[in-house]
Amino acid sequence: MFESLSERLDSAFKQLKGEGRISEINVATTVKEIRRALVDADVNFKIAKDFTDRVREKAMGEKVITAISPGQLMVKIVKDELTELMGNTEVELDLKANPTVILVAGLQGSGKTTFSGKLANFLKTKKNKKPLLVAADIYRPAAIDQLKVLGGQIGVEVYSEPENKNAVQIVENAVKEAKANGYNVVIIDTAGRLAVDEVMMTEVANVKAAASPQEILFVVDSMTGQDAVNTAKAFNERLDFSGIVLTKLDGDTRGGAALTIKYTVQKPIKFVSMGEKLDTLDVFYPERMAQRILGMGDITTLVERAQAQFDEEQAKKLEKKIRANKFDFDDFKEQLQQIKKMGSIKDLLGMIPGVGKAVKDMDISDDAFKGIEAMINSMTPDERANPDLIDGSRRRRIAKGAGKEIQDLNQFMKQFEQMRQMMKMMNKIPGGAKGLKMK
């Protein structure tokens, strides 16, 4: 995401490479490039100008210390200003009420229904809540079916009245149902249309009046750029929503919506949603996003995702096996499966500082591990548990069974053996294996 913007900003900072100090001339040149990069990213010209004026002012007011080059200083200033532009700090949902009512609004096609399912999953798994999904889109029959499918996948109940064409009535009944049956969060999926119109706005305003929600989340397709910002403005004037959800962020190479929507409507971005998987919903952290835009990575999110997938018992068992030099192919396969649960492989690599730029033009499939898994699956239980058993004839059989060339298997076996040797060396260092333990 934000590839175009990241490249342009990187190019702008290179203007200062080799400069010994900050000067009015080199700052002016860099700032001009930054402004162009923002405008090309579909950022409103006035916002881009205000942003770069603040960057220039801060840069010229700084005394450059010898340990920091002008280029590094400019990156820090831009990171701080981007963080401020996108909201400065994360803003959590208000979940104090019982039940907490969350109204989900937005245009048709923005990803409201999928987000509602993701939010229910997030609240159930991360916040220990018992959510009830409400199908209040009375115009699109497929929306009710879609919500029921999503609810079934995550084990969350869906309240619907397919024959009822009164959204307000459905919502009132759903809230009563939640109170009677111990649901502590009600998530209302409302109807959307292809463009902002009076009928939709009136209906969603009536639903708001009937439900008295603690949270109103406006869902917007980030790929629509400045149109998304304008739509948010129109919705906010009628609904006074409490937060924004940016969907399809993984397909947004420019970033205009993410950068300017908070500035325009003065409401926080609360979540970002990427892909169709129901666990691909992240709380929006402005500073982390600014770091990723500038190619600085996002190690904090990477660690959090890892901690969410690796349970403590598993980690302890794995540590014991590594200490005893008994790490085998079954363990390796288990680790691969845990990594796959963390999200898109390319997205994960992009969170490692410096790696994002290196892989941006590479086509890294989420099926990248399939060949390795096929080779492991082609082994017998004894071979997986005792890698040293695998001689030449066994290798030929395993490669054939996995539909791979013998060279592919040999390369994988060599890499696996190198990894085992490295683990063995770590065991010789006092406390070395502890570094592998999930904290």
C-alpha positions in Angstrom: 0.0 0.0 0.0 1.0 3.6 -0.6 3.8 2.5 -2.9 3.7 5.5 -5.2 3.7 8.0 -2.3 6.5 6.1 -0.6 8.7 6.2 -3.7 8.1 9.9 -4.3 8.9 10.8 -0.7 12.0 8.7 -0.8 13.0 10.6 -4.0 12.4 13.9 -2.3 14.6 13.0 0.7 17.4 12.1 -1.7 17.6 15.8 -2.6 19.3 16.3 0.9 21.6 13.3 0.6 25.2 14.5 0.9 24.2 17.9 2.2 26.2 19.0 5.3 23.5 21.2 6.7 19.9 22.4 6.4 19.6 25.5 4.3 16.7 27.6 2.9 17.6 26.4 -0.6 17.8 22.7 -0.1 14.7 22.7 2.2 12.7 24.6 -0.4 13.6 22.0 -3.1 12.8 19.1 -0.9 9.5 20.6 0.4 8.4 21.3 -3.2 9.0 17.6 -4.1 7.0 16.5 -1.0 4.1 18.8 -1.9 4.1 17.3 -5.5 4.2 13.8 -4.1 1.2 14.5 -1.8 -0.9 16.1 -4.6 -0.1 13.1 -6.9 -1.3 10.9 -4.0 -4.7 12.6 -4.4 -4.2 14.9 -1.4 -6.1 18.2 -1.7 -3.7 21.0 -2.7 -4.6 23.2 0.3 -3.9 20.3 2.7 -0.7 19.5 0.9 0.4 23.1 1.1 -0.4 23.5 4.8 1.5 20.3 5.5 4.6 21.3 3.6 4.5 24.8 5.1 4.7 23.2 8.6 7.5 20.9 7.5 9.5 23.9 6.1 8.9 25.9 9.3 10.1 23.0 11.5 13.1 22.2 9.3 14.3 25.8 9.3 13.8 26.1 13.0 16.0 23.0 13.8 19.6 23.2 14.7 21.2 20.2 13.0 23.1 18.1 15.5 26.2 16.4 14.0 24.9 12.9 14.6 21.9 13.5 12.3 22.2 14.3 8.6 19.8 16.8 7.0 18.1 13.9 5.2 17.5 12.0 8.4 16.2 15.1 10.1 13.7 15.8 7.3 12.4 12.2 7.4 11.8 12.6 11.2 10.0 15.9 10.7 7.8 14.5 7.9 7.0 11.3 10.0 5.9 13.5 12.9 3.7 15.7 10.6 2.2 12.7 8.8 1.4 11.2 12.2 -0.3 14.5 13.3 -2.2 14.7 9.9 -3.6 11.2 10.4 -4.7 11.7 14.0 -1.6 11.5 16.2 -2.8 8.6 18.5 -5.1 5.6 18.1 -8.7 6.0 19.3 -10.5 3.0 20.7 -14.2 2.1 20.6 -16.4 3.2 23.4 -17.6 -0.2 24.8 -18.7 0.9 28.3 -22.5 0.6 27.6 -24.3 -2.7 28.0 -25.2 -3.4 25.3 -23.0 -1.1 23.2 -24.7 -0.3 20.0 -22.5 0.2 16.9 -24.0 1.6 13.7 -22.1 0.8 10.5 -22.8 3.2 7.6 -21.4 3.9 4.2 -21.9 3.6 0.4 -22.8 0.4 -1.3 -19.6 -1.5 -2.3 -17.5 0.2 0.4 -17.2 -3.1 2.4 -19.7 -2.4 5.2 -21.0 -6.0 5.5 -17.6 -7.6 5.5 -16.3 -5.1 8.0 -19.3 -5.8 10.3 -18.3 -9.5 10.3 -14.6 -8.6 10.9 -15.6 -6.2 13.8 -17.8 -8.9 15.4 -14.8 -11.3 15.2 -12.4 -8.7 16.6 -14.7 -7.9 19.5 -15.3 -11.6 20.2 -11.7 -12.7 20.0 -9.8 -9.6 21.2 -12.2 -8.0 23.6 -14.0 -11.0 25.0 -17.5 -9.7 23.9 -20.7 -11.4 22.9 -21.8 -9.6 19.8 -25.0 -9.7 17.8 -24.9 -8.8 14.1 -28.0 -7.1 12.8 -29.0 -7.3 9.1 -30.7 -3.9 8.6 -30.1 -3.6 4.8 -33.6 -4.1 3.6 -32.9 -3.4 -0.1 -30.2 -5.9 -0.9 -31.3 -9.5 -0.1 -27.7 -10.8 -0.7 -26.6 -8.6 2.3 -28.6 -10.6 4.7 -27.3 -13.9 3.3 -23.7 -12.5 3.3 -24.0 -11.5 6.9 -25.4 -14.9 7.9 -22.4 -16.6 6.1 -19.9 -14.4 7.9 -21.7 -14.9 11.2 -21.5 -18.7 10.7 -17.8 -18.5 10.0 -17.0 -16.8 13.3 -19.7 -18.3 15.5 -21.7 -15.0 15.9 -25.5 -14.8 15.8 -27.2 -12.7 13.1 -30.6 -11.1 13.8 -32.7 -10.6 10.6 -36.3 -10.2 9.6 -36.2 -10.9 5.8 -39.9 -10.1 5.3 -39.8 -6.8 7.2 -39.1 -3.7 5.1 -38.9 -1.3 8.0 -35.2 -0.9 9.0 -36.1 1.2 12.1 -38.4 -1.6 13.4 -35.8 -4.3 12.7 -33.2 -2.4 14.7 -35.5 -1.7 17.6 -36.4 -5.4 17.8 -32.7 -6.4 17.5 -31.8 -4.2 20.5 -34.6 -5.8 22.6 -33.3 -9.2 21.5 -29.8 -8.3 22.6 -30.9 -7.1 26.0 -33.1 -10.2 26.6 -30.3 -12.7 25.6 -27.2 -11.3 27.2 -25.5 -9.8 24.0 -23.2 -6.9 25.1 -22.5 -5.5 21.7 -25.0 -4.9 18.8 -23.5 -4.3 15.3 -26.0 -2.8 12.8 -25.2 -3.3 9.1 -27.2 -0.6 7.3 -28.2 -0.1 3.7 -26.0 1.8 1.3 -26.4 3.2 -2.2 -24.1 3.9 -5.1 -24.0 7.6 -4.3 -25.1 9.8 -1.5 -28.9 10.4 -1.8 -31.6 11.8 0.4 -33.5 8.5 0.9 -30.5 6.7 2.2 -29.5 9.6 4.5 -33.0 9.9 5.9 -33.2 6.2 6.6 -29.8 5.9 8.3 -30.6 9.0 10.4 -33.9 7.4 11.5 -32.1 4.2 12.4 -29.6 6.3 14.4 -32.5 8.0 16.3 -34.1 4.6 17.1 -30.9 2.8 18.1 -29.1 5.6 20.0 -25.7 4.1 19.2 -22.6 4.7 21.2 -20.5 4.4 18.1 -21.3 5.3 14.5 -18.6 4.0 12.1 -18.4 5.4 8.6 -16.9 2.7 6.2 -15.1 4.0 3.2 -13.2 2.4 0.3 -9.8 4.1 0.5 -9.1 3.4 -3.2 -11.6 6.1 -4.1 -9.2 8.7 -2.8 -10.6 12.3 -2.7 -14.1 11.0 -3.5 -14.0 9.0 -0.2 -13.1 12.3 1.6 -16.1 14.1 0.0 -18.5 11.3 0.9 -17.2 11.2 4.5 -18.0 15.0 4.7 -21.6 14.5 3.5 -22.2 11.6 5.9 -20.7 13.4 8.8 -22.9 16.4 8.3 -26.0 14.2 8.6 -24.8 11.5 11.1 -22.1 13.1 13.1 -20.2 9.8 13.1 -17.7 8.9 15.8 -15.0 7.2 13.7 -13.9 6.1 10.2 -13.0 2.7 8.8 -10.7 2.5 5.8 -11.3 -0.6 3.7 -9.2 -2.1 0.8 -6.1 -0.3 2.1 -3.9 -3.1 0.7 -4.9 -1.9 -2.9 -4.4 1.8 -2.2 -1.0 2.8 -3.8 -1.6 6.5 -3.4 -3.0 7.1 0.1 -5.0 10.3 -0.4 -8.0 9.2 1.7 -5.9 7.9 4.7 -3.9 11.1 4.8 -6.6 13.7 4.5 -9.9 12.2 5.8 -9.1 13.0 9.5 -8.0 16.5 8.6 -11.2 17.2 6.6 -13.9 15.8 8.9 -12.0 16.0 12.3 -13.0 12.4 13.2 -10.5 9.7 14.0 -9.7 6.7 11.7 -10.4 3.8 14.1 -9.8 0.7 11.9 -8.2 -0.3 8.7 -9.4 -3.4 6.8 -7.4 -5.4 4.2 -8.5 -8.4 2.3 -11.4 -10.7 2.7 -10.2 -12.8 5.6 -12.2 -12.2 8.8 -9.1 -11.7 10.9 -7.6 -8.9 8.7 -8.8 -6.0 10.8 -6.3 -3.7 12.5 -6.7 -0.8 14.9 -5.4 2.3 13.1 -2.2 3.6 14.6 -1.2 7.0 12.9 2.5 6.8 13.9 2.9 3.2 12.7 1.2 4.1 9.4 3.5 7.1 9.0 6.5 4.8 9.5 5.3 2.4 6.9 4.7 5.2 4.3 8.3 6.3 4.9 9.7 2.8 4.5 10.6 2.6 8.2 8.7 -0.6 8.8 6.2 -1.5 11.5 7.9 -4.0 13.9 5.3 -3.3 16.7 2.4 -4.6 14.6 4.4 -7.5 13.3 5.2 -8.6 16.9 1.5 -8.1 18.0 0.3 -10.3 15.1 2.9 -13.0 16.0 1.8 -12.9 19.7 -1.8 -13.3 18.6 -1.0 -16.5 16.7 1.6 -18.2 18.8 0.2 -19.5 22.1 2.5 -19.7 25.1 2.2 -23.5 25.6 3.3 -24.1 22.0 6.2 -21.7 22.4 7.4 -23.5 25.5 7.2 -26.9 23.8 9.1 -25.5 20.8 11.8 -24.0 23.0 12.3 -27.4 24.8 12.7 -29.2 21.4 15.2 -26.5 20.2 17.2 -26.8 23.4 17.3 -30.6 23.0 18.3 -30.3 19.3 15.1 -32.1 18.3 13.5 -29.5 16.0 12.0 -31.5 13.1 10.0 -31.1 9.9 6.7 -31.3 11.9 7.8 -28.4 14.0 8.8 -26.5 10.9 5.5 -27.1 9.2 3.6 -25.9 12.3 5.6 -22.7 12.3 4.8 -22.1 8.6 1.1 -22.5 9.4 1.3 -20.0 12.2 3.0 -17.5 10.0 0.3 -17.9 7.3 -2.4 -17.0 9.9 -0.7 -13.6 10.5 -1.7 -12.2 7.1 -0.4 -11.5 3.6 3.3 -12.5 3.3 4.2 -9.4 1.3 2.4 -7.2 3.9 4.4 -8.9 6.7 7.7 -8.4 4.9 6.7 -4.7 4.5 6.6 -4.4 8.3 10.3 -5.1 8.5 12.4 -1.9 8.3 14.2 -1.6 4.9 12.5 -4.8 3.5 9.4 -3.1 2.2 11.3 -1.2 -0.6 13.2 -4.4 -1.5 10.0 -6.4 -2.1 7.7 -3.8 -3.5 8.1 -4.9 -7.1 8.2 -8.6 -6.3 5.2 -10.8 -6.9 5.1 -12.7 -3.5 2.2 -15.1 -3.5 0.5 -16.1 -0.3 0.9 -19.7 -1.7 4.7 -19.3 -1.4 4.9 -22.0 1.3 2.8 -24.5 -0.6 5.8 -26.2 -2.3 7.6 -26.6 1.1 4.5 -28.0 2.7 4.0 -30.5 -0.2 7.6 -31.8 0.4 7.0 -32.2 4.1 3.7 -33.9 3.5 5.4 -36.3 1.1 7.6 -37.6 3.9 6.7 -40.5 6.2 6.0 -39.7 9.9 9.5 -41.2 10.8 11.2 -39.0 8.2 9.5 -35.9 9.5 10.5 -36.7 13.1 14.0 -37.8 12.1 15.4 -35.6 9.3 18.7 -37.5 9.4 17.0 -40.6 8.0 16.5 -39.0 4.6 19.1 -40.5 2.3 19.3 -40.3 -1.6 16.6 -42.8 -2.4 14.2 -41.3 0.1 14.9 -37.8 -1.4 13.9 -39.0 -4.9 10.7 -40.5 -3.6 9.8 -37.4 -1.5 10.5 -35.0 -4.5 8.4 -37.2 -6.8 5.5 -37.4 -4.3 5.5 -33.6 -3.9 5.7 -33.0 -7.7 9.1 -31.2 -7.3 12.5 -31.5 -8.8 15.2 -33.3 -6.7 17.2 -30.0 -6.7 14.2 -28.2 -5.0 14.2 -30.8 -2.2 18.0 -30.7 -1.9 17.9 -26.9 -1.5 15.1 -27.0 1.1 17.0 -29.8 3.0 20.2 -27.7 3.0 18.4 -24.6 4.3 16.6 -26.7 7.0 19.9 -28.2 8.1 21.6 -24.7 8.2 18.7 -23.5 10.4 19.2 -26.5 12.7 22.9 -25.9 13.0 22.2 -22.2 13.9 19.8 -23.4 16.6 22.5 -25.8 17.9 25.0 -22.9 18.1 22.5 -20.7 20.0 22.1 -23.5 22.6 25.8 -23.2 23.3 25.4 -19.5 24.2 24.1 -19.0 27.8 20.5 -18.0 27.5 20.7 -18.1 23.7 17.5 -20.1 23.1 15.5 -17.8 25.3 15.5 -15.3 22.4 13.2 -17.6 20.5 10.6 -17.6 23.1 7.4 -15.5 22.6 7.2 -12.9 25.3 
